[in-house]
Amino acid sequence: MIRQIKSGQPAAVKAENSLQVRQTVEKVLGDIGAHGEQAVREYSAKFDNWSPPSFRLTTAEIEECVRSLPRQVVADVQFAQQQIRNFALAQRAALRDVEVQTLPGVVLGHKNIPVNSVGCYVPGGRYPMVASAHMSVVTAKAAGVKRIIAAAPPFGGKPHPAIVAAMHLGGADEIYAFGGIQAVAAMALGTESIQPVDMIVGPGNAYVAEAKRQLFGRVGIDLLAGPTETLIIADDSCDAEMAAVDLIGQAEHGPGSPAVLLTNSERLAAELPDAVEKLLGWLPTADIARVAWRNCGEIIVCDTLEEMVQEADRIASEHVQVLTRDPDYFLERLSNFGALFLGARTNVAYGDKVIGTNHTLPTMKAARYTGGLWVGKFIKTCTYQRVLTDEAAALVGSFCSRLCELEGFSGHKEQADLRVRRYGRKVA
């Protein structure tokens, strides 16, 4: 039996919050679409108290950001980017062009073509999310994207030097200091000074995710990466301290971040609340994490491993950390997750910052139908066909003609019939 020991906010409260976000985003996108850079500037001043002469950073400003950082910080950024680049290039190598002769004289194929231009959004309002620059810019570069622009909000009244350095070292061609809905809209729709991009990627808060949702179709997006979610699957081999640290370590992202323990251990379920309170007693980000745990934290107890798999797939969490005796049991059986973290030696923070897998992952149950950001998201797999012989053209044409007639497409039928008449007698 599956038992809910602690629940989060009711669905009705979440729905009301979503409606307010949708309405706000719709208005901002409409204003920027109609008024361009003037509206971008007005919203930047309103939301971020930021209205510089130019939102785009100059080469000198970028170089100064890099110079201002301690050498160790630059080295750490470069290390993280190398791990992400290595994995992205390995993924890119797995994407092969295909060409095959499916019938005598009929050649079909596909080519993997990088998107021409991408806008990378890097969150930075509450925390300077340096790692998000690696995840989007470095991965787009590994895919072969020709033009990569990147944007992040100001932090403490100026561009954050480490974010700017990470964008630059990762390979961004243009770097902008603005954030939120206005940044996403400016990159997607373009302004008087910004050429629009073909695709927007990167995580963000609920407003950024909703802006991407509303812009989808006018531009491509990676996925709707909203507030961070974490699910821990644990048995009695996991202690309450580790479960608490790994849940609250993600809850500090924001007050709307779900953090869920799924366990078959009554002991762990009973001990977790006290371990969480102990951690919140000293953690510097406790003011945020406490709200997230109160509103979005859950404890779910199952009797069997099969129930744990069932419940984990229902939750379809962005991050799923497996703290059990046999993590591979869940690797082999789970189907709905953004990323898996198998065993106590690793954790979500490794994936968020440095280990090499991408941290832009599906939220809000999107893991049911998509994975996270990876090099393939920047690649269009486009097909082509070629017919080499008259006999093949006539053969395919005869089948095509009859199938077009079946559907009532007379113009399509004539396309096929023309080839049959020109290239050979009708094949039975």
Disulfide bonds with the S-S distance in Angstrom:
none
